[in-house]
Amino acid sequence: MSKTPRIRIPPEVKKYVFKRDKYQCQSCGKTTEETNLSIDHIIPLFRGGKMILAIYKPSV
């Protein structure tokens, strides 16, 4: 099984998603003050997730 290629998320999209979700992990609730957050897909790419803004979420 081959790895799903990573597609770089533009900085302005990351900023929008963090702001939209109040700089809080959507899985555990931690904030940027508690941990380093990254942007992830609600449905992973390898499971058929798409590269659309609505399915991005902040995560730990």
Phi and psi in degrees as a GROMACS rama.xvg file:
@    title "Ramachandran Plot"
@    xaxis  label "Phi"
@    yaxis  label "Psi"
@TYPE xy
-88.2544  151.432  SER-2
-72.0979  144.933  LYS-3
-72.9922  127.781  THR-4
-64.638  140.181  PRO-5
-80.5828  136.163  ARG-6
-114.33  124.893  ILE-7
-65.3995  129.629  ARG-8
-88.1106  123.919  ILE-9
-59.8976  145.579  PRO-10
-54.8507  -37.3988  PRO-11
-68.4572  -30.1675  GLU-12
-71.3759  -44.1611  VAL-13
-57.4431  -46.5322  LYS-14
-60.1053  -44.2097  LYS-15
-61.1364  -45.887  TYR-16
-65.3314  -44.3275  VAL-17
-59.1311  -46.133  PHE-18
-65.1052  -45.0951  LYS-19
-56.8446  -39.6101  ARG-20
-100.443  20.1091  ASP-21
56.6434  37.5088  LYS-22
52.4898  42.1653  TYR-23
-131.941  136.446  GLN-24
-62.686  131.177  CYS-25
-82.4328  -6.47296  GLN-26
-96.1302  -45.8497  SER-27
-115.948  -11.9015  CYS-28
89.4911  -3.14337  GLY-29
-66.7578  149.659  LYS-30
-105.09  174.359  THR-31
-64.3651  -20.6572  THR-32
-74.4539  -22.3176  GLU-33
-98.3993  -25.7575  GLU-34
-159.49  170.29  THR-35
-87.1743  120.066  ASN-36
-94.9165  152.587  LEU-37
-131.038  173.293  SER-38
-100.616  136.684  ILE-39
-136.715  168.972  ASP-40
-91.9095  141.023  HIS-41
-65.3132  -42.8852  ILE-42
-110.083  114.098  ILE-43
-56.0899  149.011  PRO-44
-56.4812  -40.162  LEU-45
-68.7933  -12.7697  PHE-46
-105.323  17.3669  ARG-47
97.3124  6.73716  GLY-48
-61.8272  150.185  GLY-49
-105.815  162.942  LYS-50
-90.6621  64.5883  MET-51
-123.394  148.701  ILE-52
-57.2533  -36.6313  LEU-53
-63.7449  -20.8367  ALA-54
-104.918  10.1375  ILE-55
-84.092  148.15  TYR-56
-147.822  148.807  LYS-57
-70.582  140.861  PRO-58
-148.787  162.219  SER-59
